[in-house]
Structure formats: C-alpha cells, structure tokens
C-alpha cells in the first residue's frame, strides 16, 4: 500500500517570511530550533508527543493535543522530527489544512552545496560505514563531518571550521522527508524494519531507498550481496556501483580491526563512497594503509567500531563477551553470528516486538555448523516469538534453545555453557524499549552481568 511521497522543496531561506512550527523536541528538534534562531526565526509553537519538563532552548513545549495540532496547522511550515511518522493521521490532517510539513535534513539538503555530501543509508551497517568513511577521510587529510542519524545533525549551529566532506547517516524516517539528494548515496543493506512507522514492508523499502533517485542523485554505492537490494534495483537510481564482500580484505581494512565479513564490505562501501566524492587518495590502497599507519603511530587506537556494535568488552577466563546491543533487526544478528562462524557461541536474543519476521534468523541458525546456544529473553521481551520461529525449522545437532527470564540469567547460563573458550554474544535482533531506556542501558546491564561472572580482563 505504497503512498505517494512527493515532498515540497523548502530551503532555510523560504522560512524567513512564514510562521514556523517545530514538531518534536528531541535531539534534532532542539538543533532545528537553534538553527532557526541563528537565522532570526523564532518558532511560533513547539509541540512534542511527550514534552520534557521545562522549556526547550528557552521555548515552551506543548503536548500533542487538538489545540497544539490547531497551532501547527496555522503555520506556513512545520518542521517535524524523524520519529513522527509521515503516515500518521494527524500529519495528513495538518497538511490538508495548508501547512507544509518538512524534515530538517531535507531543508538542509535544499540549502547547501550538495557536491561534497554523501548520504549513507541501509537497514543495518550504515552507522559503521559512515564512521569508517569519516576515519578514512580524516586519515587522508580531509576535514569531514560525520553525523545525521548518527550523532549531530549537519545543520546544528556551532560546527567548527570548514568542512570538506559531509558524511550523513540517513535513516528511513529522514529519507522519507527529503526532496533533493546529494550526488552520492550509499546503501549498506535492506531488510523489513520499522513497519509500524512506515505501514508495510514495501513502503519501508521505497522510503529507505528514496534518496537514491531524488533530484541531484548521481551514483548509488550498493551492497551487491543483498538479494533484496538487487531485486529492487529500480529504486536505486540509474548509476549503481555494486560492492561485494571479499574473502579477505586489503591491508588497510585489517588496520581497522573490525569483526565479520559484512564489515569488510562496509569498509569497501565507505571507501567507494569517498572515491565517488572525489577525495584524493581514496582509490589508492597504499595511501589508505599509510594514512591509517600514521594514525596508529601518532597514538590512535585501531578503529574499534561503534559503541555496542559487535564490540568485545571483556573476557572472563576463556569466555569472550561481545556487545552488539545496537542489533535491533534480524539482519544484524545474522551478520553477528557469521562473524563467529567457527566459535562456540551463546547468543542472547529478544527485545521489544516490532512485528518483524524471525523466519530468516531461524533459517540462518538452521545452517549453523558450530555449537550454538540461543538464549531467548522473556517478558516483556519477544523471546517467545523468536523461540517459536526456531521451533518451526529443523535445528542441527549442537544448536540448543533455552528461555530465560532476563538478561542476567541469560548471561550466567551463556557463560557457563561456552566454557572453556567461547563467546557470549548480546545481539538481540530487537529494540530495547520496554525493559531498558535504550540500547546503551541494555549494554550497561550486559556489562554488569559480565562482571558478576568473575574477574574481567576488560577491553577498551
């Protein structure tokens, strides 16, 4: 049930003579208010579904209500934050009443010189890829900005110095609201996700990939190993460069210190993105290796990846504890398991249920050749549904599934099972909502549970 997604072309300059409202007072909403004020524009109303206590950037925040929606509808432009679904009924009502609803990233793209901008999207892998691209750019002597869905919005005030390249992680929520694209877009993977926001899988796919074919798009750097992406190549624009995971990466990739074959591909996608942007040296493997060697010699550590993204946090005896709390999707958990294809692994799965299909995870586990213990987390998590998916396939000898009440019980069981040497892997394939504040809170609980297993050799 794909809906038309024609979006208005609105730049910051178009907002100077209108009445502007801001819908959402989180990280991006606050940055939007700061940007507007730097332009001499004061929002006439700020609305949030769950307003924080007190003011935001000195402005009162109204809870979403009939009166607040009336105030938004009376604006000429409403800048909504990504968490508010484009497909909500109240969004449609406000637009029908004449207000233009836009996203701040889209406004920024309409207002900036996009020649030095790349958007990096994908169901999973986009944060790692954009971070690698930033590390490589800096190593080659360029001044890069890494942000967007990851970290700081590119339009926030106070960004220091001149920027040579803007590397913007772009979520499906943000892509849905943009009306113009940079010349280079990278896509790391595709799998059904965020179905409650987008309504159905095909709408999610179209929204996620929309940046590839908006005005200004020139080339798409895409994961050539992803069957869903290849099936939807018509959504990827006219010029597609397919990137495949190598069996063994070049020397410069090994210096990054990343786990998993999928991360070899992410690193190559990052490199090809920089090549497409025209960064000198980005197509020279020796130059990349030298740049990273110089960074190490200067005292930098190996690129250890993102917080809670397949990161080893410590060892207890022979057991290695790996935090992949950012895994909120089947795709990332499959990738995490593949990174330990020859290890004895106890994997912790389960979290907030978004209605996604866990059949692909079960099918992947059904082909596992090495010992695996799947520990499913119970209420309020969706471990029971994951366990049901696993029960629908024939699991090989050496694969066991056990329910656990909570993460602490799962860690204790996993630690005991994986002796003398093995991996306790937190890769939930689901968000953290319900039991934890966010993925960081879940990761912190995992670390604390690790500490209860015995003396820890921690890895920073």
N, C-alpha and C positions, 0 to 999 in steps of 0.2 A: 504494500500500500504506500508506495513512494509518493511524497507530496512535492509539488513544485518548490524550488528553493531559490527563485530569483531574489536577489538581495539588492537593496539600494546602494549606490555609490556615494558614500559620505566621507569627507575628509574633515580634519580638525577645523579648518577654516570655515566649513559650512555651518559650524555650530555657533559661530560668534553672534549671529543675529537672531537666534531662536531661543526657545525655552527648553532647557536640557534637564532631563531627569536621569538618575542613576538607579539601577535596579540590581541590588546585590552589594553588600558592604564587606566582603571578604578581601583577600589579598589584591585581586585585580580591581575590585570596586574602589578600594582605597587609593590604588595607584591612578585609577581613572579620575578620581576627584582631584588628586594632586596635579595631574596633567591639565585638567580643565582650568584649575585656578591659575596655573602658570600662564595660561592663555587669556587670563582675565575673565573667565567664565565661571560663575558660581551656579551649581545645580540648584534648581528651584525645589527639588524634592529628592530625597534618598530613601529607598524602600528596601527592606530585606525580609525574607520569609521568617528568619529567626534573628531579629535585630540584637546586636550586642548591648550590654549595659553602657549607658552614657552615649556621648556623641562619637562620630567618626570624622576625623580630620576637621573637627570643630563644627560639624553639621549634625543636626538631629536625624535620627533614623526611624522611619515609621514602619511598623509591622505591615506585612501584606494584608490588605483588607479591602473592602469595597471602596472606602474613602481614599485609600492610598492608590488603588488602581484608577480611580477617577482622576487623581492628581497626575498620574503618569500619562493617562490618555489626553490630558490637557496640554502636554508638552509637544513641541515640534519633533524632538528627538529623544529617544530613551536608549541609553547605553546599558545593556544588560550584561551581567557576568555569565561565564560559561556554564555554571551549574544550573541555571534556569533554562529548562528545555524550550527550544524553539517551537515545540509542538504542544505546549500547554494551552489550554482553552483560554486562559486569561491573557496570554500573549496575543493570540489571534484576535481577541476582543479589542485590545488596545490598538492594534494595527487597523482594525476595521473602523475605529473611531478617528483615525487620521494621523496618529503618531508613527514616526519611523523608528523601528526597533533595530538597533545595530549592536555589533560586538566591538569592543575597544581594539582588539587586534586587527580587525578589518579596517577600522578607521585609521589606525597607524599605517597599515599597508597602503591605503589610498593616499596617504600624506607624505610618504617617504620615497627616496630613490631606491627602488627595489633591486637595482642591478647588483648590489652587494649583499642581498638577502637570500637565505635558503630556509625553507620550511621542512622540518623533519617530522613525519607522522608515522603511524603504524599502531596496530593493536598493542604489540609489545616490542621492546627494543629501541624505541625512539629516544628515551632518556639516555641510555648508554651510548647510542650512536651520536647524538648531538654533543654529548660530553667528550667523546673521543675526537670528534671534529674540532671542537674548541681546543683540546690539548694539542692536536697536530698543528692547528693554525698558529697557536702561540709558539710552539716549538720551531716553526718555520719563520718566526719573526713578525707575524701579522698581529694586529690588535683585534681581538674577536670579542663579541658579546654572545654569551650562551644564556638563553632564558626562554621566556614564553610560558608554556605549561609547566616547565621545569624552572623553578626559581622566580626571577624577577621579570615582570613584563617589560618589553623593549621600549615602551612609551613612558615608563616611570621617570620622574624628574630626578636630576642629580646624577645621571650616569656620567662617569668621569671620562674625559678625554675623547679624542676622535676614534671612531670605530671603523676598521677596515672591512670586517665581515660580520654580518648579523646571522647567527645560527639559532633558529627559533623552533623549539619543540612545539608542535601544534596538535592539540587533542581533537577528537571528533567534534566535541562541543564547540571548539573555537572555529574549526574548519567550516562548520555549518553556517557561520555568520560572516564569512569573508566574501567579498565581491571582486577582489583582484588578487592575483598571485605573484610571487616572485618568480624569476626565471627558472630557478632550480627547486624542485621538490623531491624529497627522498621518502620512500615508503619501506618500512622495515618488515612488516608482516600484516596479515589480515586474518581475523577470526571473529565470530559473533561476540559482541560485548555491548554493554550499556544499553540493553534492549528496552529498559523502562524509560530511558531518556529519549531514544530515537523511535521507539514504537515497534520496530521489527528489524530483522537482520539486514534485509536488502536496503532499507533506509539508512541504517548504520553504515553499510558499505559505501553507499553513494555519498553520504555526508563526510565520512572519513577521507574519501579519495577526491572530494570536490576541488581541493586546492590544485590538483594536477591539471585541471583543464579550465580554470578561470582565466580571464584576460590577463596577459602578461606571462603565463606559464610557457616555458620553452622546452625543458627536458625533465623527465622523471627518472630518478635513480631508484630501481625497484629490486626487491628480493626475488631473484629468479627461481628459488627453490620452493616458493609458496604457491601451492596449486590454486588457492582461492584468488590470489592476485593475478595469476596467469589467465584464469577463467574470466576475469573482469578487466582485461587489458584495455577494453574500450573506454574504461573510466580513467585510464592513466595518461591520457593525452596522446599527441601524435608521435613524439620522440621519446622512446623508452630505452634506457640502458639497464639491462638485466645483470644483476650481480649474484654470483653463486658462492657458496661456502667452499673454500679449498680444503683438501685433505690435510694440508699443512700450510700455515701462513708464512709469509716472508719474515725476515729477521725483525723488521720494525714492529710488526704486530706482536711478536713474542716479548718485546720490551714492555708492552702494555700490561702484561701479567694477568690477562683475562682468562676465565674458565669457559669452556664449552665451544663446540664448533660453530654454534649460532653467533657467538661473539666474534669469531674470525670474520664471518660475513658482515656483522655490524660494523667492524673496523674498516672493511673494504668499502662498504656503503658510505661511511664517513669520509674516507679518502676520495672516493669518486665524486662526492658532493663538492669537496674543495677543488678538485680538478675542474669540475663544471663551472665553478665560480671564477676560475682563472687564477687561483692562488699559485704563485711561482714556487716550484719545488714539490708541489703536491703529487705530481706524477712521477717523481724520482724516488725509488725505494731507498737508494743510498742516502739521499738527502734527508728522508724521513728518519732512517736509522740514526744518522749523525745527529739530527736535532734532538731525538729522544736520548741519545747517549750524552749529549751536552747537558740536558736537563738532569740526568742522573748524576753526572759529575759535579753539578752545581749544588747537589744535596737534595734534589727532589726524590721522592719515593717512586716506585713503579706505579703506573696508573692502576689503581685498585678497584676501579669501577665505582658505581654509585652505592650510597648507603642503602643497605637492605636489598641489594640486587646481587644475589649469588656471591655473597662475601663471606669468607671464612673469618669467624670472630674469635675462635679459640680451639684448644684441644684439651681434652681430659683423658689422660692415659693415651691410648691409641685411637680414641674417637675424635673425629673432626666435626666441629659444629659449624654449619653453614646457614647464614641468614639470607633468605630470599623472601622476606616479608612483603616486598613490593609485588610479588606474584599474586595477581588478582584475577587470573584468567587461566584457562586450560592450556593455552599455547605456551605460556611462560613456564608452567610446571613441567610440561613435556620437555621443553628445552633444558630445564634444570636437571631433570633425570638423565637426559642424554649426556650432560656434562660429566656424569658419574656412571657411565655405562658399564664400567668394569669394576665397580666398587660394591661393597656390601652397604646398602643404604636403607636407613629408616626415614621415611618421608612423612611429615605432618601436613595434613590437608584438611580444609574445611574453614568456612567463614560465612559472611553474610551472603544470602542466596539471591542472585540476580536472575535466576531462571535460565541460565545458560546450560547447554547440553554437555554433560560429562562423559558421553559416549566416546569421544576421541581420546580422552585421557585413559579410559578403561582399555580401549583398543591398543594404545601405546604400551600400557603396562602388560597386556596380554602377550606382547612380544619380548618381554624382558628376559634376558638370559642369565643375569646375575641375581643373587639374593636380594630381595626387597621386602621390607615390612611397611605397609601402608597403615598409618595411624590416623583415623578419622575423628575429628573433633565434634562433640555432641552439642546439644542445645546451649546457647541459641544459634549455634553454627549449623551448617548444612551437611555435616559429615554423613548423616543417614542417607541422604540422596546420592552422595558420591559413592557410598558403600553399595547402594542399590545398582548403580551403573556398573560397578566392578563385579557384582554378582550376576550380571547379565552376560558376561563373557567367560570363556574358559581360561582360567589363570594358570600359568605354568608352575611346575614344581619349583619351590624356592621363593614363591611370592605368597605372602600372608597378609590378611587384612584384619585389623583389630579396632574396635571402637574405644574411644577414650572420652572421659567426661570433660577434660580441659587440657590446656597446653602443658601444664606442669606434669600431669600424669603421662602424657604422650612423650615428653622429653625423657622422663625416667625410664619408661619402657623401651624407647628407642635406644638410649644409652646402654642399657643392659643387653639388648639384643645384638647391637652392632659390634660387640667385643669379639676378638681382641683389637681389630682395626677396622674401622668403617666410618660412615658419615651419618650424622644426624642432621637432616635437611628440613628446615622450615620453608615450605613452598606451597602455600595454602590453596592456590587456584581460586581464590575468592577474596573479596574485600574484608576489612577488619571491623566494619561497623557492627554494632550490637554488643560485642564483648569488649572491644577496645576503642579508644578515641580515634586512632588512626594507625597506619602501618608502623609508625615509629613506636607507638605504645605497645603494639604486638611484638615488635622486635626486642623491645626492652624486657618484656616478660620472658621471651625466649632466652635472652642473655642471663637473666636472673635464674631461670630454671637450669641453665648450663652450670652456673656457679654452684648450685646445690648438688651437682653430681660428683664434685671432688676438686682437688687443686687444678687450676686452669692455667695453661700456657696461652695467654691472650695474644691475638694478632691485631695490630692497629693498622 
